[in-house]
Amino acid sequence: MALKRNPEAENEVIPENSISGQKAKQLFSQETRAPKKENKVLTTFSIEPSFKRELEELFSSMGLGWAAGIRFSLKEFSKKHSQE
C-alpha cells in the first residue's frame, strides 16, 4: 500500500523546547557526531607467488586475511621506521 504525501504535515514546525526537537538537534549537530571513518583506497602491487603464499600462511596463523595482514604489516612498518 502506498502512502500519500500530507502537505499540511510538511509545514508543521517542531518547537525547539520539545523533547523531539531537542533530540533532533542533538542528533544532527556536528559536535556530538562521531568522526566519519575514512574510506579505503584500492592499491595493487606485484610479488612472487611463492612469497605471497608465505605471507598468506603467516597472516593465517595470526588470524588475518590477506588484506588485513597487509594493512597490519604496513602499519607496523610505519611505526617502526617513524621512531628512527
mmCIF file of the N, C-alpha and C atoms, coordinates in Angstrom:
data_MODEL
# 
_entry.id   MODEL 
# 
loop_
_atom_site.group_PDB 
_atom_site.id 
_atom_site.type_symbol 
_atom_site.label_atom_id 
_atom_site.label_alt_id 
_atom_site.label_comp_id 
_atom_site.label_asym_id 
_atom_site.label_entity_id 
_atom_site.label_seq_id 
_atom_site.pdbx_PDB_ins_code 
_atom_site.Cartn_x 
_atom_site.Cartn_y 
_atom_site.Cartn_z 
_atom_site.occupancy 
_atom_site.B_iso_or_equiv 
_atom_site.pdbx_formal_charge 
_atom_site.auth_seq_id 
_atom_site.auth_comp_id 
_atom_site.auth_asym_id 
_atom_site.auth_atom_id 
_atom_site.pdbx_PDB_model_num 
ATOM 1   N N  . MET A 1 1  ? 0.840  -1.167  0.000  1.00 0.00 ? 1  MET A N  1 
ATOM 2   C CA . MET A 1 1  ? 0.000  0.000   0.000  1.00 0.00 ? 1  MET A CA 1 
ATOM 3   C C  . MET A 1 1  ? 0.888  1.234   0.000  1.00 0.00 ? 1  MET A C  1 
ATOM 4   N N  . ALA A 1 2  ? 0.614  2.165   -0.881 1.00 0.00 ? 2  ALA A N  1 
ATOM 5   C CA . ALA A 1 2  ? 1.402  3.385   -0.990 1.00 0.00 ? 2  ALA A CA 1 
ATOM 6   C C  . ALA A 1 2  ? 0.919  4.413   0.022  1.00 0.00 ? 2  ALA A C  1 
ATOM 7   N N  . LEU A 1 3  ? 1.844  5.185   0.542  1.00 0.00 ? 3  LEU A N  1 
ATOM 8   C CA . LEU A 1 3  ? 1.494  6.266   1.463  1.00 0.00 ? 3  LEU A CA 1 
ATOM 9   C C  . LEU A 1 3  ? 1.316  7.553   0.670  1.00 0.00 ? 3  LEU A C  1 
ATOM 10  N N  . LYS A 1 4  ? 0.314  8.321   1.057  1.00 0.00 ? 4  LYS A N  1 
ATOM 11  C CA . LYS A 1 4  ? 0.088  9.596   0.399  1.00 0.00 ? 4  LYS A CA 1 
ATOM 12  C C  . LYS A 1 4  ? 0.828  10.685  1.151  1.00 0.00 ? 4  LYS A C  1 
ATOM 13  N N  . ARG A 1 5  ? 1.319  11.632  0.410  1.00 0.00 ? 5  ARG A N  1 
ATOM 14  C CA . ARG A 1 5  ? 2.033  12.759  0.983  1.00 0.00 ? 5  ARG A CA 1 
ATOM 15  C C  . ARG A 1 5  ? 1.027  13.698  1.640  1.00 0.00 ? 5  ARG A C  1 
ATOM 16  N N  . ASN A 1 6  ? 1.325  14.151  2.829  1.00 0.00 ? 6  ASN A N  1 
ATOM 17  C CA . ASN A 1 6  ? 0.460  15.080  3.547  1.00 0.00 ? 6  ASN A CA 1 
ATOM 18  C C  . ASN A 1 6  ? 1.120  16.452  3.538  1.00 0.00 ? 6  ASN A C  1 
ATOM 19  N N  . PRO A 1 7  ? 0.691  17.376  2.663  1.00 0.00 ? 7  PRO A N  1 
ATOM 20  C CA . PRO A 1 7  ? 1.347  18.689  2.572  1.00 0.00 ? 7  PRO A CA 1 
ATOM 21  C C  . PRO A 1 7  ? 1.188  19.518  3.831  1.00 0.00 ? 7  PRO A C  1 
ATOM 22  N N  . GLU A 1 8  ? 0.149  19.257  4.629  1.00 0.00 ? 8  GLU A N  1 
ATOM 23  C CA . GLU A 1 8  ? -0.047 20.015  5.865  1.00 0.00 ? 8  GLU A CA 1 
ATOM 24  C C  . GLU A 1 8  ? 1.021  19.661  6.896  1.00 0.00 ? 8  GLU A C  1 
ATOM 25  N N  . ALA A 1 9  ? 1.446  18.423  6.929  1.00 0.00 ? 9  ALA A N  1 
ATOM 26  C CA . ALA A 1 9  ? 2.446  17.975  7.903  1.00 0.00 ? 9  ALA A CA 1 
ATOM 27  C C  . ALA A 1 9  ? 3.821  18.562  7.597  1.00 0.00 ? 9  ALA A C  1 
ATOM 28  N N  . GLU A 1 10 ? 4.109  18.874  6.345  1.00 0.00 ? 10 GLU A N  1 
ATOM 29  C CA . GLU A 1 10 ? 5.412  19.433  5.975  1.00 0.00 ? 10 GLU A CA 1 
ATOM 30  C C  . GLU A 1 10 ? 5.600  20.835  6.525  1.00 0.00 ? 10 GLU A C  1 
ATOM 31  N N  . ASN A 1 11 ? 4.528  21.560  6.707  1.00 0.00 ? 11 ASN A N  1 
ATOM 32  C CA . ASN A 1 11 ? 4.622  22.937  7.181  1.00 0.00 ? 11 ASN A CA 1 
ATOM 33  C C  . ASN A 1 11 ? 4.684  23.041  8.696  1.00 0.00 ? 11 ASN A C  1 
ATOM 34  N N  . GLU A 1 12 ? 4.443  21.920  9.392  1.00 0.00 ? 12 GLU A N  1 
ATOM 35  C CA . GLU A 1 12 ? 4.481  21.946  10.849 1.00 0.00 ? 12 GLU A CA 1 
ATOM 36  C C  . GLU A 1 12 ? 5.925  22.099  11.317 1.00 0.00 ? 12 GLU A C  1 
ATOM 37  N N  . VAL A 1 13 ? 6.118  22.939  12.303 1.00 0.00 ? 13 VAL A N  1 
ATOM 38  C CA . VAL A 1 13 ? 7.445  23.169  12.869 1.00 0.00 ? 13 VAL A CA 1 
ATOM 39  C C  . VAL A 1 13 ? 7.458  22.607  14.279 1.00 0.00 ? 13 VAL A C  1 
ATOM 40  N N  . ILE A 1 14 ? 8.468  21.832  14.581 1.00 0.00 ? 14 ILE A N  1 
ATOM 41  C CA . ILE A 1 14 ? 8.600  21.256  15.919 1.00 0.00 ? 14 ILE A CA 1 
ATOM 42  C C  . ILE A 1 14 ? 9.215  22.322  16.816 1.00 0.00 ? 14 ILE A C  1 
ATOM 43  N N  . PRO A 1 15 ? 8.572  22.654  17.930 1.00 0.00 ? 15 PRO A N  1 
ATOM 44  C CA . PRO A 1 15 ? 9.148  23.664  18.829 1.00 0.00 ? 15 PRO A CA 1 
ATOM 45  C C  . PRO A 1 15 ? 10.504 23.199  19.350 1.00 0.00 ? 15 PRO A C  1 
ATOM 46  N N  . GLU A 1 16 ? 11.435 24.138  19.486 1.00 0.00 ? 16 GLU A N  1 
ATOM 47  C CA . GLU A 1 16 ? 12.793 23.778  19.897 1.00 0.00 ? 16 GLU A CA 1 
ATOM 48  C C  . GLU A 1 16 ? 12.864 23.266  21.328 1.00 0.00 ? 16 GLU A C  1 
ATOM 49  N N  . ASN A 1 17 ? 11.895 23.650  22.161 1.00 0.00 ? 17 ASN A N  1 
ATOM 50  C CA . ASN A 1 17 ? 11.943 23.206  23.554 1.00 0.00 ? 17 ASN A CA 1 
ATOM 51  C C  . ASN A 1 17 ? 11.258 21.861  23.753 1.00 0.00 ? 17 ASN A C  1 
ATOM 52  N N  . SER A 1 18 ? 10.717 21.266  22.681 1.00 0.00 ? 18 SER A N  1 
ATOM 53  C CA . SER A 1 18 ? 10.098 19.951  22.807 1.00 0.00 ? 18 SER A CA 1 
ATOM 54  C C  . SER A 1 18 ? 11.189 18.881  22.895 1.00 0.00 ? 18 SER A C  1 
ATOM 55  N N  . ILE A 1 19 ? 10.845 17.761  23.449 1.00 0.00 ? 19 ILE A N  1 
ATOM 56  C CA . ILE A 1 19 ? 11.812 16.668  23.602 1.00 0.00 ? 19 ILE A CA 1 
ATOM 57  C C  . ILE A 1 19 ? 12.284 16.178  22.242 1.00 0.00 ? 19 ILE A C  1 
ATOM 58  N N  . SER A 1 20 ? 11.343 16.007  21.315 1.00 0.00 ? 20 SER A N  1 
ATOM 59  C CA . SER A 1 20 ? 11.738 15.533  19.986 1.00 0.00 ? 20 SER A CA 1 
ATOM 60  C C  . SER A 1 20 ? 12.590 16.582  19.268 1.00 0.00 ? 20 SER A C  1 
ATOM 61  N N  . GLY A 1 21 ? 12.313 17.849  19.476 1.00 0.00 ? 21 GLY A N  1 
ATOM 62  C CA . GLY A 1 21 ? 13.125 18.911  18.877 1.00 0.00 ? 21 GLY A CA 1 
ATOM 63  C C  . GLY A 1 21 ? 14.543 18.902  19.421 1.00 0.00 ? 21 GLY A C  1 
ATOM 64  N N  . GLN A 1 22 ? 14.660 18.688  20.732 1.00 0.00 ? 22 GLN A N  1 
ATOM 65  C CA . GLN A 1 22 ? 15.986 18.629  21.353 1.00 0.00 ? 22 GLN A CA 1 
ATOM 66  C C  . GLN A 1 22 ? 16.768 17.416  20.871 1.00 0.00 ? 22 GLN A C  1 
ATOM 67  N N  . LYS A 1 23 ? 16.078 16.270  20.754 1.00 0.00 ? 23 LYS A N  1 
ATOM 68  C CA . LYS A 1 23 ? 16.745 15.066  20.275 1.00 0.00 ? 23 LYS A CA 1 
ATOM 69  C C  . LYS A 1 23 ? 17.202 15.216  18.832 1.00 0.00 ? 23 LYS A C  1 
ATOM 70  N N  . ALA A 1 24 ? 16.360 15.836  17.997 1.00 0.00 ? 24 ALA A N  1 
ATOM 71  C CA . ALA A 1 24 ? 16.731 16.059  16.599 1.00 0.00 ? 24 ALA A CA 1 
ATOM 72  C C  . ALA A 1 24 ? 17.926 16.985  16.500 1.00 0.00 ? 24 ALA A C  1 
ATOM 73  N N  . LYS A 1 25 ? 17.926 18.034  17.311 1.00 0.00 ? 25 LYS A N  1 
ATOM 74  C CA . LYS A 1 25 ? 19.045 18.981  17.301 1.00 0.00 ? 25 LYS A CA 1 
ATOM 75  C C  . LYS A 1 25 ? 20.336 18.288  17.726 1.00 0.00 ? 25 LYS A C  1 
ATOM 76  N N  . GLN A 1 26 ? 20.240 17.443  18.754 1.00 0.00 ? 26 GLN A N  1 
ATOM 77  C CA . GLN A 1 26 ? 21.406 16.715  19.239 1.00 0.00 ? 26 GLN A CA 1 
ATOM 78  C C  . GLN A 1 26 ? 21.906 15.723  18.189 1.00 0.00 ? 26 GLN A C  1 
ATOM 79  N N  . LEU A 1 27 ? 20.984 15.045  17.548 1.00 0.00 ? 27 LEU A N  1 
ATOM 80  C CA . LEU A 1 27 ? 21.339 14.040  16.555 1.00 0.00 ? 27 LEU A CA 1 
ATOM 81  C C  . LEU A 1 27 ? 22.059 14.649  15.361 1.00 0.00 ? 27 LEU A C  1 
ATOM 82  N N  . PHE A 1 28 ? 21.586 15.817  14.913 1.00 0.00 ? 28 PHE A N  1 
ATOM 83  C CA . PHE A 1 28 ? 22.133 16.406  13.703 1.00 0.00 ? 28 PHE A CA 1 
ATOM 84  C C  . PHE A 1 28 ? 23.197 17.466  13.952 1.00 0.00 ? 28 PHE A C  1 
ATOM 85  N N  . SER A 1 29 ? 23.548 17.720  15.206 1.00 0.00 ? 29 SER A N  1 
ATOM 86  C CA . SER A 1 29 ? 24.601 18.699  15.461 1.00 0.00 ? 29 SER A CA 1 
ATOM 87  C C  . SER A 1 29 ? 25.959 18.067  15.170 1.00 0.00 ? 29 SER A C  1 
ATOM 88  N N  . GLN A 1 30 ? 26.878 18.859  14.686 1.00 0.00 ? 30 GLN A N  1 
ATOM 89  C CA . GLN A 1 30 ? 28.194 18.360  14.288 1.00 0.00 ? 30 GLN A CA 1 
ATOM 90  C C  . GLN A 1 30 ? 29.067 17.989  15.485 1.00 0.00 ? 30 GLN A C  1 
ATOM 91  N N  . GLU A 1 31 ? 28.902 18.672  16.633 1.00 0.00 ? 31 GLU A N  1 
ATOM 92  C CA . GLU A 1 31 ? 29.800 18.433  17.765 1.00 0.00 ? 31 GLU A CA 1 
ATOM 93  C C  . GLU A 1 31 ? 29.634 17.035  18.349 1.00 0.00 ? 31 GLU A C  1 
ATOM 94  N N  . THR A 1 32 ? 28.412 16.515  18.368 1.00 0.00 ? 32 THR A N  1 
ATOM 95  C CA . THR A 1 32 ? 28.176 15.231  19.020 1.00 0.00 ? 32 THR A CA 1 
ATOM 96  C C  . THR A 1 32 ? 28.350 14.056  18.077 1.00 0.00 ? 32 THR A C  1 
ATOM 97  N N  . ARG A 1 33 ? 28.455 14.310  16.805 1.00 0.00 ? 33 ARG A N  1 
ATOM 98  C CA . ARG A 1 33 ? 28.574 13.230  15.832 1.00 0.00 ? 33 ARG A CA 1 
ATOM 99  C C  . ARG A 1 33 ? 29.962 12.599  15.898 1.00 0.00 ? 33 ARG A C  1 
ATOM 100 N N  . ALA A 1 34 ? 30.019 11.288  15.811 1.00 0.00 ? 34 ALA A N  1 
ATOM 101 C CA . ALA A 1 34 ? 31.305 10.581  15.812 1.00 0.00 ? 34 ALA A CA 1 
ATOM 102 C C  . ALA A 1 34 ? 32.031 10.890  14.508 1.00 0.00 ? 34 ALA A C  1 
ATOM 103 N N  . PRO A 1 35 ? 33.359 10.953  14.544 1.00 0.00 ? 35 PRO A N  1 
ATOM 104 C CA . PRO A 1 35 ? 34.092 11.239  13.307 1.00 0.00 ? 35 PRO A CA 1 
ATOM 105 C C  . PRO A 1 35 ? 33.833 10.150  12.265 1.00 0.00 ? 35 PRO A C  1 
ATOM 106 N N  . LYS A 1 36 ? 33.649 10.577  11.040 1.00 0.00 ? 36 LYS A N  1 
ATOM 107 C CA . LYS A 1 36 ? 33.354 9.641   9.965  1.00 0.00 ? 36 LYS A CA 1 
ATOM 108 C C  . LYS A 1 36 ? 34.601 8.835   9.643  1.00 0.00 ? 36 LYS A C  1 
ATOM 109 N N  . LYS A 1 37 ? 34.409 7.524   9.459  1.00 0.00 ? 37 LYS A N  1 
ATOM 110 C CA . LYS A 1 37 ? 35.527 6.664   9.100  1.00 0.00 ? 37 LYS A CA 1 
ATOM 111 C C  . LYS A 1 37 ? 35.998 6.989   7.699  1.00 0.00 ? 37 LYS A C  1 
ATOM 112 N N  . GLU A 1 38 ? 37.282 6.936   7.514  1.00 0.00 ? 38 GLU A N  1 
ATOM 113 C CA . GLU A 1 38 ? 37.861 7.208   6.205  1.00 0.00 ? 38 GLU A CA 1 
ATOM 114 C C  . GLU A 1 38 ? 37.700 5.988   5.301  1.00 0.00 ? 38 GLU A C  1 
ATOM 115 N N  . ASN A 1 39 ? 37.362 6.220   4.064  1.00 0.00 ? 39 ASN A N  1 
ATOM 116 C CA . ASN A 1 39 ? 37.225 5.120   3.105  1.00 0.00 ? 39 ASN A CA 1 
ATOM 117 C C  . ASN A 1 39 ? 38.594 4.557   2.759  1.00 0.00 ? 39 ASN A C  1 
ATOM 118 N N  . LYS A 1 40 ? 38.624 3.302   2.389  1.00 0.00 ? 40 LYS A N  1 
ATOM 119 C CA . LYS A 1 40 ? 39.878 2.661   1.988  1.00 0.00 ? 40 LYS A CA 1 
ATOM 120 C C  . LYS A 1 40 ? 40.121 2.872   0.500  1.00 0.00 ? 40 LYS A C  1 
ATOM 121 N N  . VAL A 1 41 ? 41.380 2.821   0.119  1.00 0.00 ? 41 VAL A N  1 
ATOM 122 C CA . VAL A 1 41 ? 41.790 3.005   -1.268 1.00 0.00 ? 41 VAL A CA 1 
ATOM 123 C C  . VAL A 1 41 ? 42.336 1.685   -1.781 1.00 0.00 ? 41 VAL A C  1 
ATOM 124 N N  . LEU A 1 42 ? 41.884 1.264   -2.946 1.00 0.00 ? 42 LEU A N  1 
ATOM 125 C CA . LEU A 1 42 ? 42.365 0.025   -3.532 1.00 0.00 ? 42 LEU A CA 1 
ATOM 126 C C  . LEU A 1 42 ? 43.749 0.267   -4.132 1.00 0.00 ? 42 LEU A C  1 
ATOM 127 N N  . THR A 1 43 ? 44.712 -0.547  -3.731 1.00 0.00 ? 43 THR A N  1 
ATOM 128 C CA . THR A 1 43 ? 46.067 -0.439  -4.272 1.00 0.00 ? 43 THR A CA 1 
ATOM 129 C C  . THR A 1 43 ? 46.472 -1.792  -4.837 1.00 0.00 ? 43 THR A C  1 
ATOM 130 N N  . THR A 1 44 ? 47.375 -1.764  -5.788 1.00 0.00 ? 44 THR A N  1 
ATOM 131 C CA . THR A 1 44 ? 47.870 -3.012  -6.373 1.00 0.00 ? 44 THR A CA 1 
ATOM 132 C C  . THR A 1 44 ? 49.389 -3.005  -6.372 1.00 0.00 ? 44 THR A C  1 
ATOM 133 N N  . PHE A 1 45 ? 49.958 -4.183  -6.260 1.00 0.00 ? 45 PHE A N  1 
ATOM 134 C CA . PHE A 1 45 ? 51.403 -4.339  -6.352 1.00 0.00 ? 45 PHE A CA 1 
ATOM 135 C C  . PHE A 1 45 ? 51.687 -5.772  -6.790 1.00 0.00 ? 45 PHE A C  1 
ATOM 136 N N  . SER A 1 46 ? 52.889 -6.023  -7.210 1.00 0.00 ? 46 SER A N  1 
ATOM 137 C CA . SER A 1 46 ? 53.262 -7.355  -7.709 1.00 0.00 ? 46 SER A CA 1 
ATOM 138 C C  . SER A 1 46 ? 54.319 -7.979  -6.807 1.00 0.00 ? 46 SER A C  1 
ATOM 139 N N  . ILE A 1 47 ? 54.090 -9.259  -6.460 1.00 0.00 ? 47 ILE A N  1 
ATOM 140 C CA . ILE A 1 47 ? 55.077 -10.031 -5.708 1.00 0.00 ? 47 ILE A CA 1 
ATOM 141 C C  . ILE A 1 47 ? 55.109 -11.441 -6.294 1.00 0.00 ? 47 ILE A C  1 
ATOM 142 N N  . GLU A 1 48 ? 56.159 -12.172 -5.959 1.00 0.00 ? 48 GLU A N  1 
ATOM 143 C CA . GLU A 1 48 ? 56.291 -13.544 -6.434 1.00 0.00 ? 48 GLU A CA 1 
ATOM 144 C C  . GLU A 1 48 ? 55.231 -14.414 -5.776 1.00 0.00 ? 48 GLU A C  1 
ATOM 145 N N  . PRO A 1 49 ? 54.674 -15.378 -6.510 1.00 0.00 ? 49 PRO A N  1 
ATOM 146 C CA . PRO A 1 49 ? 53.643 -16.264 -5.938 1.00 0.00 ? 49 PRO A CA 1 
ATOM 147 C C  . PRO A 1 49 ? 54.113 -17.011 -4.687 1.00 0.00 ? 49 PRO A C  1 
ATOM 148 N N  . SER A 1 50 ? 55.383 -17.436 -4.671 1.00 0.00 ? 50 SER A N  1 
ATOM 149 C CA . SER A 1 50 ? 55.883 -18.170 -3.503 1.00 0.00 ? 50 SER A CA 1 
ATOM 150 C C  . SER A 1 50 ? 55.932 -17.263 -2.265 1.00 0.00 ? 50 SER A C  1 
ATOM 151 N N  . PHE A 1 51 ? 56.317 -16.009 -2.451 1.00 0.00 ? 51 PHE A N  1 
ATOM 152 C CA . PHE A 1 51 ? 56.370 -15.071 -1.339 1.00 0.00 ? 51 PHE A CA 1 
ATOM 153 C C  . PHE A 1 51 ? 54.952 -14.759 -0.845 1.00 0.00 ? 51 PHE A C  1 
ATOM 154 N N  . LYS A 1 52 ? 54.007 -14.659 -1.772 1.00 0.00 ? 52 LYS A N  1 
ATOM 155 C CA . LYS A 1 52 ? 52.618 -14.413 -1.382 1.00 0.00 ? 52 LYS A CA 1 
ATOM 156 C C  . LYS A 1 52 ? 52.088 -15.579 -0.549 1.00 0.00 ? 52 LYS A C  1 
ATOM 157 N N  . ARG A 1 53 ? 52.409 -16.793 -0.951 1.00 0.00 ? 53 ARG A N  1 
ATOM 158 C CA . ARG A 1 53 ? 51.961 -17.963 -0.184 1.00 0.00 ? 53 ARG A CA 1 
ATOM 159 C C  . ARG A 1 53 ? 52.532 -17.925 1.234  1.00 0.00 ? 53 ARG A C  1 
ATOM 160 N N  . GLU A 1 54 ? 53.818 -17.553 1.360  1.00 0.00 ? 54 GLU A N  1 
ATOM 161 C CA . GLU A 1 54 ? 54.439 -17.444 2.682  1.00 0.00 ? 54 GLU A CA 1 
ATOM 162 C C  . GLU A 1 54 ? 53.705 -16.415 3.543  1.00 0.00 ? 54 GLU A C  1 
ATOM 163 N N  . LEU A 1 55 ? 53.413 -15.261 2.936  1.00 0.00 ? 55 LEU A N  1 
ATOM 164 C CA . LEU A 1 55 ? 52.713 -14.210 3.676  1.00 0.00 ? 55 LEU A CA 1 
ATOM 165 C C  . LEU A 1 55 ? 51.304 -14.641 4.056  1.00 0.00 ? 55 LEU A C  1 
ATOM 166 N N  . GLU A 1 56 ? 50.615 -15.317 3.127  1.00 0.00 ? 56 GLU A N  1 
ATOM 167 C CA . GLU A 1 56 ? 49.262 -15.799 3.425  1.00 0.00 ? 56 GLU A CA 1 
ATOM 168 C C  . GLU A 1 56 ? 49.277 -16.776 4.590  1.00 0.00 ? 56 GLU A C  1 
ATOM 169 N N  . GLU A 1 57 ? 50.272 -17.654 4.651  1.00 0.00 ? 57 GLU A N  1 
ATOM 170 C CA . GLU A 1 57 ? 50.395 -18.610 5.752  1.00 0.00 ? 57 GLU A CA 1 
ATOM 171 C C  . GLU A 1 57 ? 50.665 -17.883 7.067  1.00 0.00 ? 57 GLU A C  1 
ATOM 172 N N  . LEU A 1 58 ? 51.548 -16.880 7.022  1.00 0.00 ? 58 LEU A N  1 
ATOM 173 C CA . LEU A 1 58 ? 51.856 -16.090 8.212  1.00 0.00 ? 58 LEU A CA 1 
ATOM 174 C C  . LEU A 1 58 ? 50.615 -15.356 8.703  1.00 0.00 ? 58 LEU A C  1 
ATOM 175 N N  . PHE A 1 59 ? 49.920 -14.682 7.794  1.00 0.00 ? 59 PHE A N  1 
ATOM 176 C CA . PHE A 1 59 ? 48.718 -13.941 8.170  1.00 0.00 ? 59 PHE A CA 1 
ATOM 177 C C  . PHE A 1 59 ? 47.650 -14.885 8.700  1.00 0.00 ? 59 PHE A C  1 
ATOM 178 N N  . SER A 1 60 ? 47.518 -16.042 8.085  1.00 0.00 ? 60 SER A N  1 
ATOM 179 C CA . SER A 1 60 ? 46.531 -17.022 8.521  1.00 0.00 ? 60 SER A CA 1 
ATOM 180 C C  . SER A 1 60 ? 46.826 -17.490 9.944  1.00 0.00 ? 60 SER A C  1 
ATOM 181 N N  . SER A 1 61 ? 48.105 -17.697 10.262 1.00 0.00 ? 61 SER A N  1 
ATOM 182 C CA . SER A 1 61 ? 48.481 -18.124 11.616 1.00 0.00 ? 61 SER A CA 1 
ATOM 183 C C  . SER A 1 61 ? 48.179 -17.027 12.640 1.00 0.00 ? 61 SER A C  1 
ATOM 184 N N  . MET A 1 62 ? 48.112 -15.778 12.171 1.00 0.00 ? 62 MET A N  1 
ATOM 185 C CA . MET A 1 62 ? 47.776 -14.650 13.041 1.00 0.00 ? 62 MET A CA 1 
ATOM 186 C C  . MET A 1 62 ? 46.271 -14.412 13.076 1.00 0.00 ? 62 MET A C  1 
ATOM 187 N N  . GLY A 1 63 ? 45.514 -15.171 12.279 1.00 0.00 ? 63 GLY A N  1 
ATOM 188 C CA . GLY A 1 63 ? 44.068 -14.995 12.225 1.00 0.00 ? 63 GLY A CA 1 
ATOM 189 C C  . GLY A 1 63 ? 43.643 -13.854 11.324 1.00 0.00 ? 63 GLY A C  1 
ATOM 190 N N  . LEU A 1 64 ? 44.497 -13.511 10.378 1.00 0.00 ? 64 LEU A N  1 
ATOM 191 C CA . LEU A 1 64 ? 44.201 -12.402 9.470  1.00 0.00 ? 64 LEU A CA 1 
ATOM 192 C C  . LEU A 1 64 ? 44.070 -12.899 8.041  1.00 0.00 ? 64 LEU A C  1 
ATOM 193 N N  . GLY A 1 65 ? 43.234 -12.229 7.277  1.00 0.00 ? 65 GLY A N  1 
ATOM 194 C CA . GLY A 1 65 ? 43.152 -12.497 5.847  1.00 0.00 ? 65 GLY A CA 1 
ATOM 195 C C  . GLY A 1 65 ? 44.251 -11.722 5.136  1.00 0.00 ? 65 GLY A C  1 
ATOM 196 N N  . TRP A 1 66 ? 44.297 -11.836 3.829  1.00 0.00 ? 66 TRP A N  1 
ATOM 197 C CA . TRP A 1 66 ? 45.335 -11.198 3.031  1.00 0.00 ? 66 TRP A CA 1 
ATOM 198 C C  . TRP A 1 66 ? 45.354 -9.679  3.215  1.00 0.00 ? 66 TRP A C  1 
ATOM 199 N N  . ALA A 1 67 ? 44.225 -9.038  2.975  1.00 0.00 ? 67 ALA A N  1 
ATOM 200 C CA . ALA A 1 67 ? 44.178 -7.569  3.037  1.00 0.00 ? 67 ALA A CA 1 
ATOM 201 C C  . ALA A 1 67 ? 44.453 -7.053  4.446  1.00 0.00 ? 67 ALA A C  1 
ATOM 202 N N  . ALA A 1 68 ? 43.860 -7.684  5.445  1.00 0.00 ? 68 ALA A N  1 
ATOM 203 C CA . ALA A 1 68 ? 44.084 -7.264  6.831  1.00 0.00 ? 68 ALA A CA 1 
ATOM 204 C C  . ALA A 1 68 ? 45.549 -7.461  7.223  1.00 0.00 ? 68 ALA A C  1 
ATOM 205 N N  . GLY A 1 69 ? 46.159 -8.543  6.755  1.00 0.00 ? 69 GLY A N  1 
ATOM 206 C CA . GLY A 1 69 ? 47.574 -8.793  7.048  1.00 0.00 ? 69 GLY A CA 1 
ATOM 207 C C  . GLY A 1 69 ? 48.479 -7.753  6.419  1.00 0.00 ? 69 GLY A C  1 
ATOM 208 N N  . ILE A 1 70 ? 48.171 -7.386  5.175  1.00 0.00 ? 70 ILE A N  1 
ATOM 209 C CA . ILE A 1 70 ? 48.975 -6.353  4.502  1.00 0.00 ? 70 ILE A CA 1 
ATOM 210 C C  . ILE A 1 70 ? 48.825 -5.022  5.230  1.00 0.00 ? 70 ILE A C  1 
ATOM 211 N N  . ARG A 1 71 ? 47.576 -4.653  5.601  1.00 0.00 ? 71 ARG A N  1 
ATOM 212 C CA . ARG A 1 71 ? 47.375 -3.390  6.328  1.00 0.00 ? 71 ARG A CA 1 
ATOM 213 C C  . ARG A 1 71 ? 48.122 -3.414  7.657  1.00 0.00 ? 71 ARG A C  1 
ATOM 214 N N  . PHE A 1 72 ? 48.052 -4.540  8.380  1.00 0.00 ? 72 PHE A N  1 
ATOM 215 C CA . PHE A 1 72 ? 48.756 -4.682  9.651  1.00 0.00 ? 72 PHE A CA 1 
ATOM 216 C C  . PHE A 1 72 ? 50.266 -4.523  9.442  1.00 0.00 ? 72 PHE A C  1 
ATOM 217 N N  . SER A 1 73 ? 50.793 -5.194  8.430  1.00 0.00 ? 73 SER A N  1 
ATOM 218 C CA . SER A 1 73 ? 52.233 -5.137  8.159  1.00 0.00 ? 73 SER A CA 1 
ATOM 219 C C  . SER A 1 73 ? 52.679 -3.715  7.829  1.00 0.00 ? 73 SER A C  1 
ATOM 220 N N  . LEU A 1 74 ? 51.901 -3.030  7.021  1.00 0.00 ? 74 LEU A N  1 
ATOM 221 C CA . LEU A 1 74 ? 52.268 -1.660  6.650  1.00 0.00 ? 74 LEU A CA 1 
ATOM 222 C C  . LEU A 1 74 ? 52.218 -0.721  7.853  1.00 0.00 ? 74 LEU A C  1 
ATOM 223 N N  . LYS A 1 75 ? 51.226 -0.910  8.725  1.00 0.00 ? 75 LYS A N  1 
ATOM 224 C CA . LYS A 1 75 ? 51.146 -0.076  9.936  1.00 0.00 ? 75 LYS A CA 1 
ATOM 225 C C  . LYS A 1 75 ? 52.342 -0.329  10.840 1.00 0.00 ? 75 LYS A C  1 
ATOM 226 N N  . GLU A 1 76 ? 52.700 -1.606  11.035 1.00 0.00 ? 76 GLU A N  1 
ATOM 227 C CA . GLU A 1 76 ? 53.848 -1.943  11.877 1.00 0.00 ? 76 GLU A CA 1 
ATOM 228 C C  . GLU A 1 76 ? 55.148 -1.400  11.282 1.00 0.00 ? 76 GLU A C  1 
ATOM 229 N N  . PHE A 1 77 ? 55.299 -1.521  9.980  1.00 0.00 ? 77 PHE A N  1 
ATOM 230 C CA . PHE A 1 77 ? 56.480 -0.990  9.295  1.00 0.00 ? 77 PHE A CA 1 
ATOM 231 C C  . PHE A 1 77 ? 56.563 0.523   9.495  1.00 0.00 ? 77 PHE A C  1 
ATOM 232 N N  . SER A 1 78 ? 55.438 1.184   9.344  1.00 0.00 ? 78 SER A N  1 
ATOM 233 C CA . SER A 1 78 ? 55.389 2.639   9.501  1.00 0.00 ? 78 SER A CA 1 
ATOM 234 C C  . SER A 1 78 ? 55.747 3.040   10.939 1.00 0.00 ? 78 SER A C  1 
ATOM 235 N N  . LYS A 1 79 ? 55.212 2.329   11.935 1.00 0.00 ? 79 LYS A N  1 
ATOM 236 C CA . LYS A 1 79 ? 55.515 2.626   13.336 1.00 0.00 ? 79 LYS A CA 1 
ATOM 237 C C  . LYS A 1 79 ? 57.016 2.466   13.597 1.00 0.00 ? 79 LYS A C  1 
ATOM 238 N N  . LYS A 1 80 ? 57.572 1.349   13.109 1.00 0.00 ? 80 LYS A N  1 
ATOM 239 C CA . LYS A 1 80 ? 58.975 1.040   13.370 1.00 0.00 ? 80 LYS A CA 1 
ATOM 240 C C  . LYS A 1 80 ? 59.886 2.090   12.762 1.00 0.00 ? 80 LYS A C  1 
ATOM 241 N N  . HIS A 1 81 ? 59.602 2.496   11.542 1.00 0.00 ? 81 HIS A N  1 
ATOM 242 C CA . HIS A 1 81 ? 60.507 3.418   10.850 1.00 0.00 ? 81 HIS A CA 1 
ATOM 243 C C  . HIS A 1 81 ? 60.212 4.885   11.133 1.00 0.00 ? 81 HIS A C  1 
ATOM 244 N N  . SER A 1 82 ? 59.089 5.188   11.746 1.00 0.00 ? 82 SER A N  1 
ATOM 245 C CA . SER A 1 82 ? 58.831 6.580   12.110 1.00 0.00 ? 82 SER A CA 1 
ATOM 246 C C  . SER A 1 82 ? 59.509 6.916   13.426 1.00 0.00 ? 82 SER A C  1 
ATOM 247 N N  . GLN A 1 83 ? 59.853 5.905   14.224 1.00 0.00 ? 83 GLN A N  1 
ATOM 248 C CA . GLN A 1 83 ? 60.529 6.103   15.504 1.00 0.00 ? 83 GLN A CA 1 
ATOM 249 C C  . GLN A 1 83 ? 62.027 6.315   15.337 1.00 0.00 ? 83 GLN A C  1 
ATOM 250 N N  . GLU A 1 84 ? 62.572 5.925   14.198 1.00 0.00 ? 84 GLU A N  1 
ATOM 251 C CA . GLU A 1 84 ? 64.036 6.037   13.988 1.00 0.00 ? 84 GLU A CA 1 
ATOM 252 C C  . GLU A 1 84 ? 64.419 7.420   13.542 1.00 0.00 ? 84 GLU A C  1 
# 
